Amino acid sequence: MILFATTVYPQKGEILFFQTNWGNTLSWDAFCERAKASGFDGIDVWLPNEAESQQQLNAALKKHDLKLNLMHGTDNSLPFEESLEAYKKKLYVLVSWKPVVINSQTGSDFFSMEQNTAFIKAANAISKETGIPIYHETHRGRFSYTLPITLDYLKKISDLRLTADISHWMVVHESLLEGRDAMLSDVIAKTDHIHARVGHAESPQVNDPKAPEWKRAVDRHLDIWEKVIRKFWAENDRPMTVTSEFGPPYYMPALPYTQLPVSDQWEANVYMMNIIKQRLGLD
């Protein structure tokens, strides 16, 4: 049996930064070692199914003194009732790890509002029962795939808390959401976690956030993230959590034929952490 330590939070006014394992090919030990050396406080992962891999993950977290966020999502390949039961069952497995945050890619853009609401309410009930925060990510293909529709859910479900991944909405709405700050303010008020990836009108991920041609997009995301973080700090006595979430190909554009990524995913995620720290005077 694997035993997990209860999360201990730092003081107010801080941010915990997490490195995604999306696209990772390293062992858990090597991945955690590199994340720690790069300055991350923890890692953000989909829990592996295999018991041996889970044991290796737990050992690496302890060895390198890293915190854990866990990913979850609705299985849209199943019929609604079956999918809902599977969703709840897996959430109970995830909360047993006592992560800092569970991030949920919840529901489906093909489910009705009532069906999606059932997933949200199930997660919120389990969060209340266990004390583990479960946040619902703004994500294409999920209940929250557009800004206006997400606002409808926020009006309906008072305890709905969000992970803001604004990059998805940039491409869905084919804009940097300029002129939509009034609408975004309601989302900002309900956001407790951030996925720090920079999107633009044609894609949920720029090829390299350091490139000067993406400065406007990067600055727009930073403007929104800063509002989220400062509001969170003002209202909570625990740190904000941020996952640097630039992904591998084919989120990362790749060259034809060779399929080589056009820039370095790890470097992009470290860069996102550092520019957020600089923006907030934490560097």
N, C-alpha and C positions, 0 to 999 in steps of 0.2 A: 504494500500500500504506500502511495506517495503522500507525504505530508507537506503542506504548504504554509508558509508563514503569513501572518496577517500584514497587509500593507501599512507602512508607516509614512505619513505625509510630511513633507517639509513645511516651512512657514508660508504664510500668505505673501503674495507679491512675487511668487516664483513661477517658473514654468518647468514642467517635466517634458523632456523631448524623447521621442521614441523613434527608433529606426525600423522601417518595415522590412519583413523578410520576403516580400513579394519578389519573385524571380531569383531568390538566393539559391546558390548551389553548394555553399560551404557546409561543413558539419555544424551542428549547433554550437559546439565549443568554439570553433574558429569564427563563426558568425558573431557570437556574443563577445569574443575577445576583440574583434575588429570594431564592433559597435561601441564598446567601452572605450577603446583607444581613440575613437573619433569624437568622443564627448557626449554620447547619448546617455540618458538616464535609464533607458529601458528599451525593450523591443516590442514590436507590434506584429502578431502572427495569427495565422489560422492554426488552431491546435491540430497537430498530427493525429491520425487515427491509431497508429501502431503504438503499443505499450512501450516498446523499446525506445522508440523515438521520443515519446513523452518523458521517459526517464532521463534520456540524454538532454532534453530541453531543460528539465528541472535542475539537473546537475549543473548545466552551463550557467543558468541564471544565478544559482547560489555561488558558484565559483567566481563569477565576474561581477557579482553584486549589482545585478540589473533588475529593474522592475518589469512587469509584464502587462501588456494590453492584449486582449483577445478579440479576434474577428468572428462574426457570426452572420448568417444570412438565411433568408427564406429560400427553400428549394422550390423553384417555379416549375420544375418538371413533374411535380406531384399534384394530384387533385387537391383542392383547397383544404378540406378537413384533414387529410393525411399529412399535408404539408404543415399545417398548424400544429399538429401533435408532434411531428418530428422536430419542429422549431423549438417547442417548449422543452421537449426531452433533452435536446442538445444544450439548451441554455442552462439546465441544472448541472450538466457536466461541466460547463465552462465556469459557472460561479464557484464550483468546488475548488478551483485553482486560486481563488481570491485575487483576481487581477485588479489593477488600478481602475481599468475601464473595460467594458465590453462594447465594441462598436458593432451595430447591427445594420446590415443592408436589408431593409425590411420590406416585405410585401412585394407587389408587382404592379407595373403600370397596366397590366391586363386584369387585375383583380378589381372588384368594386370597392367603393369607399368603405362599405360595411366590412368586407373581407379584410382589407388592409388594416382597418381599425382593430379587428380581432387580434392581429399579430402585435400591434403596438400595445394594446392593453394587456396582452399576455406577458410581454416583456416587462412592462412597467410594474405589473403585479409581482413578478419574480424579483425584480430589482428592489421593490419595497420589502418583500419578504426576507431577502438575503442581505440587503445593505450594499450590494454591488451595483455601481452605476452602470446602466445600460442606455446607450445613446443611439439614436436612429440617424443614419447618414443620409445627407442629401446626395442622391445618386441616380443616374440614368437607369431606367428600367425598373425602378422601385416606386413606392407610393409617392416619394418626394422628388420626382423627376423634373418638376418645374417649380419655379418660385411661386406663381399664383396658386397652384394646387397645394403646395406645402402650407401656404397661409391658410387655406381652407381647413386643413387638418389641425393646425395650431389653434384655430378658433373653436374647433370641435372638442379637442382633447387637451384639457388644461395642464396635465402633467407630462405632456410630450416634450422631451428634451432631445436636442439635436447634436450630431456631429456635422460641422459645416465643412463640406467639400465643395467650395464654390466653383471649382474648375468645371464640374459637370454642368452647372447652369450656364457658364460662359458659352459653351458650345451648343447647348440646347436652345438658348435664346439668341445665339449668333451675335453676341455682344459682350462687352465687359460690364454690363448692367449699369452703365453710367445713366444717371437720371432716374434710377430705381432705388435710391437710398431710403426713401420713406417706406417702401415695401420691405427692404432688407432690414430695417430697424426692428421689425417684429421677429425676424429670424435671429438676429444678433441677440435679442433679449432671451431667447430660448436655447442658445448654443452653449454647450459645456466642454466641447472637444473640437479640435481642428485637425483636418487632414491638409497638410501644407503642400499642395501641388498647384502649379500655375497653368491654367488653361487659357484658351483664347477662342475667338469666334468660330474657328474651324476644327478645334481639337481640344480634348481635356488635358493635354500636356504639351507645353512648348518643348522644343528639342533641346534647349540648354538655357536655363534661367539666367546664366551669366552673360549671355549674348546681348549686345546693346539694342538690337531690334526688338527685344521683348521687354524693355524697361517699362513701357507704359502698362503692359499686362502685369508685370511683377509688382509695380507700385500700386496698381488697383487692388490686387489681392492683399498686399500689405496694409493698405488703408482699411479694408474690411476686417482683416485679422486683428489689427490693433484695436479697433472698436470692440470686437468680441472679447479680447483679453482684458482690456481695461475695465469693461463693464463687469466681467466675471470677477476680477480682483476686488472691485468695489463691493460686491455682494456676497463673497464667499471667503471662508477662512482656510481654504486649501489651494494648492497651486493649480494653474491651468495646465491642461495636457495637450500636447501637439505631436502629431505623427508626421514626420517628413515622408511624403508618399509619392515621390517620383517612381514610376514603374519601369520595368524592362520592356523590350520589344514585345508586342507592337504598340503599347502605349508610348514607349520611346520609339520615335521614327528610326527606321533601319534602312540600310542601303539595299538596293535590289540585288538579287542573285546571292550575294554573300550573306545577307541578313544581319550584317554587323551593325550594332547600334551607333548612331551618329554622335553620341556623347556618353559620358560615364554616369550611370545611374547613382552609384554610391556618392560620387563627388557632388552630384546635384542635390542629394538629400542632406549632405553635410552643409552645403551652401545655404539651403533653405533654413536650417537650424541657425546658422550664424547670422544671416541677414535679419531674422526675426529678433535675435538677441540684440543686434546693433540697433534696430529700430526702437526697441524698448529700453535701451540703455543697460542691458544686462551683460554686455561683453566686457 
